[in-house]
Amino acid sequence: MRKLNQPPRGEENYHEILEGISVYEETEDVPSIAGTSKVTELNGVRYNDILNVLGEPTYPTPSGDDKVQKEWRMLYKDAEGKEVLFCIYDYKTFSEWETTQYLTDWSVGGLRDDSVILHSIVEALESVMKSADHETA
């Protein structure tokens, strides 16, 4: 697993959350997300904004049914050791080009029981992805 690409500079309110996020690599033993569903959305960010912060997707190629083109599978671990498995993915664009060039609203999946922390994670990620440090002109 890897940490976020960019240090969370200037995001003091979100520092602890951002530091607790790790991204799985495709070559690792990635945990199943069976039993999870869409909990929230990551809004107003493009593929390159996500790449700048999270790095390459865990699954960079389309799913077998073509419903998901790109997916990042992640683990958040808080200061008390609670772990939250979640993922960020496109859904039903059916086009890798559409996903990487135009999509700005991404699905965030996880367990419903983790919805409160997932909303906080998304708020932190949106903040750092939209910051001037991560603009991709």
HELIX and SHEET records of a PDB file:
HELIX    1   1 GLU A   12  TYR A   14  5                                   3    
HELIX    2   2 HIS A   15  GLU A   19  1                                   5    
HELIX    3   3 TYR A   47  LEU A   54  1                                   8    
HELIX    4   4 GLU A   96  GLN A  101  1                                   6    
HELIX    5   5 ARG A  112  ASP A  114  5                                   3    
HELIX    6   6 SER A  115  LYS A  130  1                                  16    
HELIX    7   7 ALA A  132  HIS A  134  5                                   3    
SHEET    1   A 6 ARG A   2  LYS A   3  0                                        
SHEET    2   A 6 ILE A  21  VAL A  23 -1                                        
SHEET    3   A 6 GLU A  71  LYS A  77 -1                                        
SHEET    4   A 6 GLU A  83  TYR A  89 -1                                        
SHEET    5   A 6 ASP A 105  GLY A 110 -1                                        
SHEET    6   A 6 SER A  37  ASN A  43 -1                                        
END                                                                             
